[in-house]
Amino acid sequence: MSNRAVLEVIALGVEDAVAAQAGGANRLELVTDMAADGLTPSLGTVAGIRAAVDIPLRVMLRLTDGFAAGGAAGVDRVVRAAGELREAGAEEFVLGFLDADGGVDLPAVERVAGVLDGCRWTFHRAIDHAADRDALRKQLDGLPGLDTYLTAGAASGVDDGLPTLLAEAARRGEPGYEQRLLVGGGLRLDHVPRLLAAGIDGFHIGGAARPDGWGRPVSADAVTEWRRVLDGG
């Protein structure tokens, strides 16, 4: 088992996925529609990427902008999407729902996690918009498959969230804090040394892998630079 830090790159299609793997990414997050901060991709996209690369893929389960599940009907749609994605070859997922008060929508998360049947999944940056991060973590503790929190430490990004990230890293192993911290959201290379020094071993990039903007594909060279820094090069 490798001790290398996880470098997860957002992929919108096969070209992104191939470039990210070539650059040294060891996981992908598959989404569509970055204008809505990333929604569930099509089954064809997932199957095409699965056929093109052999690194793990985490597929977004999010059908509408925002962090609300959309009531029972919305959860039904997410559950159907999850089943279809599993049939298309998806084995790992990304999800997260909040209620109107900024608390975790536990019934929605439990229902979706239940149909994933033990598949590993990330609770995404909804945590950065939660009214109480610690309460959210403790409520989700023990849910099957939950192994990662994707977080910037603050809704506004890593610049503001760094103290929170360092504090949460220091609590690793406590109830609600066993999961990997996957840092993403305004993450830059100059943040990496402090995060690594705190024992954080998960890094998530989207725009940073695309120096020419979201209208262009992932740059293998940009990913290689991140891989080099994460590996201490």
N, C-alpha and C positions, 0 to 999 in steps of 0.2 A: 504493500500500500504506500502510495507516494505521500510525502509530507508537504508537497508543493501547495502553495496557496491556491485556492480556487479563483480563477479568472473567468467570470461569466460575461459574455458579450451578447447584447441584444441583436437578434437576427430577424429581419423582415422577409427574407427569402433565401433561396439556395445560394446565390452569389455571396451574400453576407456570411452564410454559414461556412462555406468553403474557405473564404478569406480568413474568418475568425479562427477556424481550426488550423489553417496554415501558419497563422501568426502565433499560435501557442495557447489559444483559449482552451480551457478544459471543461467548459460547459457553455451552453447557449440558453438564452431566454427567447422563446418564440412569441412574437406579438404581431399585430397589425395596427395601423392607425395611430401613429405617435402623436398626432394632433390631439387625441383623446388620452394621451399618456399610456397607450398600449392596450389593445383589446385582443380578444381571442382570434387567432389566425384561422384560415380556412383549412379544411381537412386535406386538401390537395397540397397546400404549402407544407403542412406538417409531414405528410408522407414523402414529399419530394426532398425535404431537408433530411429526414431520417435515412433516406436512401443515399444521400450525398456525403454524409459525414458519419463518423462512428463515436463522437464524443456525446455525453449525456445532453438531453434536451429537456428544458422545463417549459411547459406550455401554459400561457396565460389563460385563466378562466375568468374572464371579465367581459361582459357583453355590452355594457353601456359606460359612458364617462361617469366619473365619481365613484364613491365607495359604498353606495347603497345596493343591497341585494335586489331591490325591486319587489319586495313582498313575496308571497308564496308563488305567484306566477313567474317572477323573476328567478327564484331559486329553481323552479321546475325547468326553466330554460337552461340554466347553468348545468343542472344535473344531466339533461339530455346531451348538451354539448360535451360534457366530460365523458359520457358513455361512447359517443361517436369518436372522440379523439382517442380514447383507449383502443377502439377497434382499428383506428388508423395507425396505431403503433406508438402512441404517446404513453410514457411510463412515469413521468414526473411532471409536476404541475406548480402553478403559482396562483394564489387566490387571497382574498381578504375582504371582509365586509364590516362596515360600521353601521350603527343605528343613528337615528336623528340627533341623539344627544352626544355623539362622538364615542360611545362605548362600542365594544365588539358586538356584532350581531351574532351571538353564539348559536342560536338555532340554525341560522343559514350556514355558518361555517361548519357546524357539526354535520348537517345534512350532506353538504358537498364532500366533506372529508370522508363521510361514511360510504359514499358510492365510489370513492377512489380505492377503497378496499386495500389499504395498506401502502399504496403508492406514496413515494416521498414527495413532499410539497413545501413550498416557501410561502410564508405569510408576507405579503408585499408591503409597500410603503403606506398602506392605510394606517400602519402603526404610527407613522409620523404625523397623522392627522387625528389621532385618538386623544380623547380628553385625559386619559390616564394610562400611560404606557405600561406601568408596572401592573396595574389591575388587568389590562388586556393580556399580558404575558401569563399571569397566574390563572386567568380563566381558560386560556388555551392549553395550559400545561397538561401533558398526557394525551392530547388528541393523536390518534394514530397517524403516522406518516409525517407529522410536522417536524422538520429538522433544521429549518433556516428562517431567519427574519431578514428581509431586505429592507434596509433602513439607512437614512442619511442622518439620523439622530434628531432632525428637525424638519418641519414641512418645507422650509426655505432652502435646505441643502446642507451639505457637510460643513461648510464654513461655520454655520451657526450650531450645527449639531455635534461638532467634535467632542465637546465636554461630555455630552450624554453618551456618545459611543464609547468613550474611554471608561466612563463609570459603569456602563453595562458590561463591557468586556471584563472588568474587574470582578463582576458578580458571576462569571461563568461557573456553572455547576450548581448554583442555587436553584430551588424550584422556580420554574418559569424562565430560567436563564441557561438551560443546557444546550439550547439550539445554537447553531452557527450564526454569527453575525456576518451578513453579506452586505458590505457597505456600498451604497450607490445613491446617486442624486447629487449632481454638482461635484462629484469626486474628481480630484486632480492628482497628478503624479506627486505634487509636493505634499499632499496629505499622507502619502503612503508610509513614509518612515515612522511617523508617530503611531499610526495604526498597527503596523507590523510590530513595533516595540511593545504595544499593549497586548500582543498575542492574537490580534484579529487576523484571520486567515481566509477571508472571503471578500472579493472585490468585483463590482458589477459596473460595466461601462456601456454606454450607448453612444452619445454624441462624441465622447473622447476617442471612439474607434472610427470616427468619420470626420477627419479634418476638413473635408470639403462640404460638410453639412449633411442633413438627413436626406437630401435629394440624391446623394451619391452613396454607393455601397461601402461596406466596411473596408478599411484599409488594413491589409495584412501587416504592413510595416508599422502602423500605429499600434496594433495589437502586440507585435513583437517587442516594441519598446516597453509597453506595460509588463509583458512577461519578464523581460530582462530586469526591470526594477523590482518586481515582486520576488524574483529569484535571487536578489541581492547582487545583481550584476552592475 
